Amino acid sequence: MGIGEVMKRDSVFSYRCMACGRCCVNKQIAVNPYEVLRLARSKGVSTGEFISCFLAKDGPYLRVTTDGDCVFYSSKKCSVHADRPLPCRTYPLGRWVSADGEETFRELQPHPQCKGVYGEEGTVMDFLKQQEAQPYLENADRYQGLFYRLFDALQEELSLHSEL
């Protein structure tokens, strides 16, 4: 598989992180409510405090330092690794879910100095299991489902008002 090729859970893929930290720099990491709750608990703060202290002002993204490092990347390691968000768990894969629930993955362009090791001894599903991603995937799907329902309700409301 090459960069950007569409993959499914049974596609051949393996990746071993070498903890080089390249994926923790100059990235915009989106978090959802489940991840905010886990990270807040990990840091011993309320979700409100977490949002104020650790999220960017312009969206549901983890803050970055002036050097571009993730706010949780310190001393050359992730300080919240056990509770890291889904994008961190699935790196170097990106995940897409269509409105009808079709899930696909694509390999993202890694940092040119990334030290991770690629192989062909597993599948995307094996990789997700190794990363303990399932509860994060399920909650991301619930969150996305809520947005689809809200969008549909808004569209219905708008069409009712346009008929008046």
VEXDREN-2710 file (C-alpha; in Angstrom, 1 decimal):
% VEXDREN-2710
k/r/px/py/pz
1/MET/0.0/0.0/0.0
2/GLY/1.2/3.5/-0.7
3/ILE/0.5/6.9/0.7
4/GLY/-3.2/7.8/0.2
5/GLU/-4.4/4.4/-1.0
6/VAL/-7.8/3.4/0.4
7/MET/-7.6/0.6/2.9
8/LYS/-10.2/-1.4/4.9
9/ARG/-9.7/-3.2/8.2
10/ASP/-8.5/-6.4/6.4
11/SER/-5.9/-4.6/4.3
12/VAL/-2.3/-5.5/4.8
13/PHE/-0.6/-2.9/7.1
14/SER/1.7/-2.8/10.0
15/TYR/3.6/0.0/11.8
16/ARG/5.8/0.0/14.8
17/CYS/6.3/3.3/16.6
18/MET/9.9/4.1/17.6
19/ALA/8.8/7.0/19.9
20/CYS/10.8/9.6/17.8
21/GLY/8.1/12.2/18.5
22/ARG/7.9/13.5/14.9
23/CYS/4.1/12.9/14.9
24/CYS/3.8/15.2/18.0
25/VAL/5.1/18.3/16.2
26/ASN/3.2/20.7/13.9
27/LYS/0.0/18.6/13.9
28/GLN/-3.6/19.7/14.6
29/ILE/-5.1/17.0/16.8
30/ALA/-8.9/17.1/17.0
31/VAL/-10.5/15.7/20.2
32/ASN/-14.1/14.7/20.8
33/PRO/-16.0/14.7/24.2
34/TYR/-15.0/11.2/25.1
35/GLU/-11.3/12.1/24.6
36/VAL/-11.7/15.4/26.5
37/LEU/-13.2/13.4/29.4
38/ARG/-10.4/10.8/29.5
39/LEU/-7.7/13.4/29.2
40/ALA/-9.2/15.6/31.9
41/ARG/-9.3/12.6/34.2
42/SER/-5.7/11.8/33.3
43/LYS/-4.6/15.4/34.2
44/GLY/-6.8/15.5/37.3
45/VAL/-8.9/18.4/36.2
46/SER/-12.5/19.1/35.3
47/THR/-13.5/19.0/31.7
48/GLY/-14.0/22.8/31.8
49/GLU/-10.5/23.3/33.2
50/PHE/-9.1/20.9/30.6
51/ILE/-10.8/22.8/27.8
52/SER/-9.5/26.1/29.1
53/CYS/-6.0/24.9/29.6
54/PHE/-5.3/22.4/26.9
55/LEU/-7.5/23.1/23.9
56/ALA/-6.9/25.7/21.2
57/LYS/-9.2/28.7/21.1
58/ASP/-10.2/28.1/17.5
59/GLY/-11.7/24.6/17.7
60/PRO/-11.6/21.2/19.4
61/TYR/-7.8/20.8/18.9
62/LEU/-5.1/20.2/21.4
63/ARG/-3.0/23.3/22.0
64/VAL/0.5/23.4/20.7
65/THR/3.6/25.2/22.2
66/THR/5.4/28.0/20.5
67/ASP/7.7/25.4/19.0
68/GLY/4.7/23.6/17.5
69/ASP/4.9/20.7/19.9
70/CYS/1.7/19.1/21.2
71/VAL/0.9/20.5/24.6
72/PHE/1.4/17.0/26.0
73/TYR/4.8/16.3/24.4
74/SER/7.4/17.0/27.0
75/SER/10.8/15.6/27.8
76/LYS/10.7/13.8/24.4
77/LYS/7.6/11.7/25.3
78/CYS/3.9/11.9/25.5
79/SER/2.7/12.7/29.0
80/VAL/-0.8/11.3/28.3
81/HIS/0.1/8.3/26.3
82/ALA/-2.3/5.9/28.0
83/ASP/-5.2/8.3/27.2
84/ARG/-3.9/9.7/23.9
85/PRO/-6.7/10.6/21.4
86/LEU/-7.7/8.5/18.4
87/PRO/-5.6/10.4/15.8
88/CYS/-2.5/9.7/18.0
89/ARG/-3.5/6.0/18.3
90/THR/-4.1/5.5/14.6
91/TYR/-1.0/7.5/13.3
92/PRO/0.2/7.0/10.5
93/LEU/-3.3/6.1/9.4
94/GLY/-6.2/8.5/8.8
95/ARG/-9.7/7.2/9.2
96/TRP/-12.8/8.3/7.2
97/VAL/-16.4/7.3/7.8
98/SER/-19.0/8.2/5.3
99/ALA/-22.6/9.3/6.1
100/ASP/-23.7/5.7/5.4
101/GLY/-21.1/4.3/7.8
102/GLU/-18.5/3.0/5.3
103/GLU/-15.2/3.1/7.0
104/THR/-11.9/3.5/5.1
105/PHE/-8.3/4.2/6.1
106/ARG/-5.4/5.9/4.3
107/GLU/-1.8/6.1/5.2
108/LEU/-0.9/9.7/5.9
109/GLN/2.3/11.3/4.7
110/PRO/4.8/10.7/7.6
111/HIS/7.3/13.3/8.8
112/PRO/10.4/13.0/6.6
113/GLN/12.5/12.1/9.7
114/CYS/9.9/9.7/11.2
115/LYS/11.7/6.6/12.6
116/GLY/8.6/4.4/12.6
117/VAL/9.0/1.0/11.0
118/TYR/6.5/-0.2/8.3
119/GLY/5.9/-3.8/7.5
120/GLU/3.4/-6.3/6.0
121/GLU/3.0/-8.8/8.8
122/GLY/-0.5/-7.6/9.9
123/THR/-3.7/-5.9/8.9
124/VAL/-5.2/-2.5/9.7
125/MET/-7.4/-4.4/12.2
126/ASP/-4.4/-5.9/13.9
127/PHE/-2.8/-2.4/14.2
128/LEU/-6.0/-0.9/15.7
129/LYS/-6.1/-3.7/18.3
130/GLN/-2.5/-3.1/19.2
131/GLN/-3.3/0.6/19.7
132/GLU/-6.4/-0.2/21.8
133/ALA/-8.4/2.0/19.5
134/GLN/-11.8/0.3/19.7
135/PRO/-13.5/2.4/22.4
136/TYR/-12.1/5.5/20.7
137/LEU/-13.5/4.4/17.4
138/GLU/-16.9/3.6/18.9
139/ASN/-17.2/7.0/20.6
140/ALA/-16.0/8.9/17.5
141/ASP/-18.7/7.1/15.6
142/ARG/-21.3/8.1/18.2
143/TYR/-20.2/11.7/18.1
144/GLN/-20.3/11.8/14.3
145/GLY/-23.7/10.1/14.3
146/LEU/-24.9/12.9/16.5
147/PHE/-23.7/15.5/14.0
148/TYR/-25.5/13.7/11.2
149/ARG/-28.7/13.6/13.2
150/LEU/-28.4/17.3/14.0
151/PHE/-27.7/18.1/10.4
152/ASP/-30.7/16.1/9.2
153/ALA/-33.0/17.8/11.8
154/LEU/-31.7/21.2/10.8
155/GLN/-32.3/20.5/7.1
156/GLU/-35.9/19.3/7.9
157/GLU/-36.5/22.4/9.9
158/LEU/-35.2/24.6/7.1
159/SER/-37.4/22.9/4.5
160/LEU/-40.5/23.3/6.7
161/HIS/-39.8/27.0/7.1
162/SER/-39.2/27.5/3.4
163/GLU/-42.6/25.9/2.6
164/LEU/-44.4/28.5/4.7
END
